[in-house]
Amino acid sequence: MRPSNSGGSSPVLRFFVRAVVIGGLAMGAVVTAEHTAAAQEVVVAVAPPAERVEVVGRAPSTHHFWMPGYWSWAGGRHVWVGGRWELNRPGWGWQRDTWVHEGRGWRFAPGRWVRR
């Protein structure tokens, strides 16, 4: 014989609790990823090479813009990361990835969305 569920939670309540827990875990992963990326500042002694000329084809739609490529740092050297099409975000602008010369080194400033 199965015990009754009169003292237990309803299916709606169980669904709500699961949604809150899963949503909280997902948000924690996003915050952790952003925090980790920000904490790993890259400063190197070697200037980045000149930008590569990229062939930019046709946009997938009028809602896309070209996000240009940039030089990243991996394995002790500069590595080119090719550009790509990205969806526009109304009210926001893309501040591209760049290298900033500071003192005797070069600091990588990752691209980011900024309010217009």
Buried (B, 14 or more C-beta within 10 A) or exposed (E): EEEEEEEEEEEEEEEEEEEEEEEEEEEEEEEEEEEEEEEEEBBBEEEBEEEEEEEEEEEEEEEBBBBBBBBBBEEEEBEBEEBEBBEEEEEEEBEBBBBEEEEEBBBBBBBEEEEE
